[in-house]
Amino acid sequence: GCDEIGFGDSSAAGGSKEAVVGPFVDAFVEFRDKIRSAAKANSGPGELLGHCDTVRDTALAELGIRVEDSADSSVWKMDDPEVIRKEIEEKRLRAAEAAAAKKQAKMKRLEDELAKARADSVPPSEMFQVGEHANKWGSFDETGMPTTTKDGEPVSDSQRKKLIKEIKRHEAAHLKVVKAAGDLEMASYLACLEDAISQLKLD
């Protein structure tokens, strides 16, 4: 209540009521100004809620007021400002760690996506001439299928069966990455993925 905060008999508290009430009013007025400015700028709910969290974790915390939010309402009580500040800092650190982990996971996902897109972007007719197949085969037919090994030996029936299965998987993956690229040239699509990774590293 008022007496808890010091809004009661100011003479008993040894100071003017304005001196006691001032910090709380200042916090409210500053918060009100921010909300008014956000409303005039047609800000979304996210910014308005951000201002609510800021005043809870800064001005009110410094005044020793703990605000606890629930789904439908908030409650407050007095507490040691240092205890509140410590809890807020711990919460901030946990949030930062979670955000960093989320960013790292997104980075890995994009890097894996880029690596796969690069591999899948190779035209099926060139598949057996690059990457892990480079310098492995000696000659190819008109579709790009190896006909001899690098030593000049004819591709065996068992080898050919494996190669056919592999090329079919690659053809499906190639069609998928071409579809993902849409109207973009493949080089531009890969560049977009690279830019996304670079931007994530800068954030």
Salt bridges, closest charged atoms under 4 A:
GLU30 OE2 - LYS34 NZ 3.66
GLU47 OE2 - HIS51 NE2 3.61
ASP53 OD1 - ARG56 NH1 3.28
ASP57 OD1 - ARG56 NE 2.78
GLU62 OE1 - ARG85 NH1 2.90
GLU68 OE2 - LYS77 NZ 3.92
ASP69 OD2 - ARG56 NH1 2.65
ASP79 OD2 - ARG66 NH2 2.55
GLU82 OE1 - ARG85 NH2 2.81
GLU87 OE1 - ARG66 NH1 2.46
GLU89 OE2 - ARG92 NH2 2.59
ASP112 OD2 - LYS108 NZ 2.80
GLU113 OE1 - ARG109 NH1 3.65
ASP120 OD2 - LYS116 NZ 2.55
GLU166 OE2 - HIS133 NE2 2.74
GLU194 OE2 - ARG118 NH2 2.58
